[in-house]
Amino acid sequence: MSDHVYKLIEVAGSSSTGYDDAVKKAVEKAAASLDHLDWFEVTEMRGHIRDGKIAHYQVVVKIGFRLD
C-alpha cells in the first residue's frame, strides 16, 4: 500500500427520511464534483421538530479524499 496525502472537507447533508439518508446525500453530492473520496466521519447530528415529531434530519460530515 502506498502512502497517501488527504484533503479534508466538511459538508452538511439533510433529509426528511433519516440520518443515514442525510449522510448518503452528503457523500454522493461531494462525489459528484470530487475524485478519490476514501472515507467520511459524521461530526454532528441534529434535526428539526415540528408538531412534536421529527420533521428533518441534518448531519455534518468530514470527507477525506486523496490528492494526486
N, C-alpha and C positions, 0 to 999 in steps of 0.2 A: 504494500500500500504506500502510495506517495504521500508526502506532506502537503497540506493544503493551507491556503490563507482564505479566510472568510470575511465577507462584508455582512453586517447586521442591519436589518431594517425593522421598524415597528409599524404594524398596520392594525386597524380596528375592523373587525367583521361584525355584522349584525344579522339577526334572523328572527322571524316570528315563530319559528319551529322549535329551536333549542340551541344550546351552547355548541353541540357537535356540528350542527349545520353552520353556525356562525364561524367556527374555525375553518371548516371546509371552504366556505366562501372567501375568507381572507386569503388562504393559501392559493386557491385557484386563481383569484384575481392577481396576486403577486406573480404567479407562474405565467400569466398571460403576457407580462412585459419583462420578466427577468429569466435568465438561464441559470442552470446548475443549482437550483434550490435543493438543499440537502436535509435541513432539519427545521423544526419550529418549537417554540416554547410559549405556552399560554402564561402571560404575566398578570392579567387582570380579567375578572369576570364580573359582570353587573347586568342589571336588567331594569325594565320599566314595568311598573304595576299600574293596571287600570281596573277599576271596579273590583278590587280585591283579588285580581288574578294576574298572572304573568302575561304581559302583552308583547314584550320584546326582550331578546337576549343580546348582549354585546360582550365581545372579548377583545382584548388587546393581545396581539401575537408578535413575538420576535421571530424573525425568519432569517436563517443563515444561508448564504449562497456563496459558492466557490468563485474566487476571482481567477481569471485566465492568466 
